[in-house]
Structures are given as structure tokens and as C-alpha cells.
Amino acid sequence: MNATNYALICAVLLTVIFCSAGIYLLVLLRSARRTMQVMDSALNTVRDIAAKAEEFIGEAQETLNVINAKLPEMVENLAASAANIKSVSETARVPC
């Protein structure tokens, strides 16, 4: 074998090595892209959940504000009802 044959064999081997490395790099980049897409999708889902939770918390806060505003009136009405029940039970006749 002469130098030309060695050079040709080396060129072919280098071409195969670089092609293999290129294919590996393409596969790696494609996998990385898919991973990033999955992560982006997961982050979008988390953002949606956070927005819904924020909306729910706002509605719950409004409900609590309404309950707190009406609570004294409700307690007053309950006390009046209890007084009426007590009055009726004290004046009621029990047959013997």
C-alpha cells in the first residue's frame, strides 16, 4: 500500500466519524428541542392553574367579605329567634 491508499482510507474514516458525530448531534438537538417543548407545555399548564387559583381565591375573598358583612345581622336574627322560641316554650300550656 502506498501513501495515496492510506490518505484515502484516512479520509473515508474521518468522513464516517464526522458524519456519525453530526447525526448524533442532530439527534441530541432534536431531543433537547422536544424536552424544551414539554417543559414549555408544563409551564403553560402551571400558568393556567395559577390564573384559575387566583380567580378562585378572589371569589372566595368576596364571599367571605359578604359573610362578614352580614354576620352581625345573622347573629341578631338568631338571637331574636331563640328569644321567641324561649318565650313560646315558657308560655305554652302542657296538657296533663
C-alpha positions in Angstrom: 0.0 0.0 0.0 1.2 3.4 -0.8 0.6 6.8 0.8 -2.3 7.5 -1.5 -4.2 4.5 -0.2 -3.5 5.5 3.4 -4.7 9.0 2.7 -7.9 7.7 1.1 -8.5 5.3 4.0 -8.0 8.1 6.5 -10.3 10.4 4.5 -13.0 7.8 4.5 -12.6 7.1 8.2 -12.7 10.8 9.1 -15.8 11.2 6.9 -17.5 8.4 8.7 -16.5 9.7 12.1 -17.7 13.2 11.3 -20.9 12.0 9.8 -21.6 9.8 12.8 -20.9 12.8 15.1 -23.2 15.0 13.1 -26.0 12.5 13.2 -25.5 12.2 17.0 -25.6 15.9 17.3 -28.8 16.2 15.3 -30.5 13.5 17.4 -29.3 15.3 20.6 -30.6 18.7 19.5 -33.9 17.2 18.4 -34.2 15.5 21.8 -33.4 18.8 23.5 -36.0 20.6 21.4 -38.7 18.1 22.4 -37.7 18.4 26.1 -38.0 22.2 25.9 -41.4 21.9 24.2 -42.6 19.6 27.0 -41.2 22.0 29.6 -42.9 24.9 27.9 -46.2 23.0 27.9 -45.9 22.2 31.5 -45.1 25.8 32.4 -48.2 26.9 30.4 -50.3 24.4 32.4 -48.9 25.8 35.6 -49.7 29.4 34.5 -53.3 28.4 33.7 -53.7 26.7 37.1 -52.2 29.7 38.8 -54.6 32.0 37.0 -57.6 29.8 37.9 -56.5 29.6 41.5 -56.1 33.4 41.6 -59.6 33.8 40.3 -61.0 31.2 42.8 -59.2 33.0 45.7 -60.7 36.3 44.6 -64.2 34.8 44.5 -63.7 33.2 47.9 -62.5 36.5 49.3 -65.6 38.2 48.0 -67.8 35.5 49.6 -66.0 35.9 52.9 -66.5 39.7 52.8 -70.2 39.2 52.2 -70.5 36.7 55.0 -68.5 39.0 57.4 -70.8 41.9 56.4 -74.0 40.0 57.1 -72.8 38.1 60.2 -73.9 40.6 62.8 -77.4 40.7 61.3 -77.5 36.9 61.1 -76.5 36.6 64.8 -79.1 39.2 65.7 -81.8 37.3 63.9 -80.7 34.1 65.5 -80.8 35.7 69.0 -84.3 37.0 68.2 -85.4 33.6 67.0 -84.0 32.0 70.2 -85.8 34.6 72.3 -89.1 33.9 70.5 -88.7 30.1 71.0 -87.9 30.6 74.7 -91.0 32.9 75.1 -93.3 30.4 73.3 -91.9 27.5 75.4 -92.4 29.4 78.6 -96.0 30.4 77.9 -97.1 27.2 76.2 -99.6 25.0 78.1 -98.7 21.5 78.6 -101.8 19.2 78.9 -101.7 16.9 81.9 
